[in-house]
């Protein structure tokens, strides 16, 4: 149970960090792709990747 809770906490913290990074990137850079799903899936992939590194 502790490992599951720890993994969920890592996932939440990585999601927050990813949201902050994408907000910073939105202010500094112009979006290249018009399809918003590219950015949604890159955010999800980034969150999963960072969570795997933290674990």
Beta strands, then each sheet from edge to edge (+ up, - down):
end
